[in-house]
Amino acid sequence: MRKVGITSAKVHVELDYYLKGSVKQGTVENKVTEVRSDFTVESKDPESDVLEIIRIAKQGCFAENLVKNAVPLKSSCLLNGKEIDVT
């Protein structure tokens, strides 16, 4: 990998979601409608070198890839040490 000097790197992540229904009535529902990631980098090195590092970092970002690519969710629930079906 190349050596690239990064003076500063910051990321700001926002998401839009809604929560509706009632926990008491068993009708609670939520959904995320959009996630935004703003990445700010400061460097004195050539832009093309820094861009390569940013691309590699984004490719290896677990959070971005989790949002971009749906993955199966395996979930279990134990009640008093016994596995229960919550579906």
C-alpha positions in Angstrom: 0.0 0.0 0.0 1.2 3.5 -0.6 2.2 6.0 2.0 -0.2 8.9 2.0 -0.2 11.7 4.5 -3.6 12.3 6.0 -3.8 15.5 8.0 -7.4 15.0 9.1 -10.2 12.5 8.4 -13.7 12.8 9.7 -16.9 10.9 8.9 -20.5 12.1 9.7 -23.3 9.6 9.3 -27.0 10.4 9.4 -30.0 8.3 8.8 -33.7 8.9 8.3 -36.0 6.6 10.1 -39.5 6.4 11.3 -41.1 4.6 14.3 -44.9 4.2 14.4 -47.5 2.2 16.1 -47.7 1.1 19.8 -45.6 -1.1 21.9 -48.5 -1.5 24.2 -50.8 -2.6 21.4 -48.1 -4.8 19.7 -48.2 -2.7 16.5 -44.8 -1.0 16.7 -43.0 -0.8 13.4 -39.8 1.0 12.2 -37.9 1.5 9.0 -34.7 3.3 7.9 -35.4 5.1 4.6 -31.9 6.5 3.9 -28.4 6.6 5.3 -26.0 9.3 4.4 -22.2 9.2 5.0 -20.1 12.3 4.6 -16.3 11.7 4.6 -14.0 14.7 4.9 -10.3 14.3 4.3 -7.4 16.9 4.5 -4.1 16.0 2.9 -1.2 17.7 1.2 -0.5 14.7 -1.0 -1.7 14.5 -4.6 -5.5 14.2 -4.9 -5.2 11.0 -7.0 -3.2 9.2 -4.2 -5.6 10.3 -1.5 -8.6 9.3 -3.7 -7.1 5.8 -4.0 -6.9 5.5 -0.2 -10.5 6.8 0.2 -11.8 4.2 -2.3 -10.0 1.4 -0.5 -11.3 2.5 2.9 -14.9 2.7 1.6 -14.5 -0.8 0.1 -13.5 -2.2 3.5 -16.1 -0.3 5.5 -18.4 -2.8 7.2 -21.1 -0.2 8.0 -21.4 1.0 4.4 -21.4 -2.5 3.0 -24.0 -3.7 5.5 -26.4 -1.0 4.4 -25.6 -1.4 0.6 -25.9 -5.2 0.6 -28.7 -7.0 2.3 -27.5 -9.8 4.5 -29.4 -12.6 6.2 -30.1 -12.0 9.8 -29.9 -15.0 12.2 -31.5 -14.1 15.5 -32.1 -16.2 18.6 -33.9 -15.5 21.8 -33.4 -17.2 25.2 -36.0 -17.0 27.9 -34.9 -18.4 31.3 -32.2 -20.4 29.5 -34.6 -21.9 26.9 -34.6 -20.9 23.3 -38.0 -19.6 22.2 -39.5 -18.7 18.8 -40.5 -15.0 18.7 -41.8 -14.9 15.1 
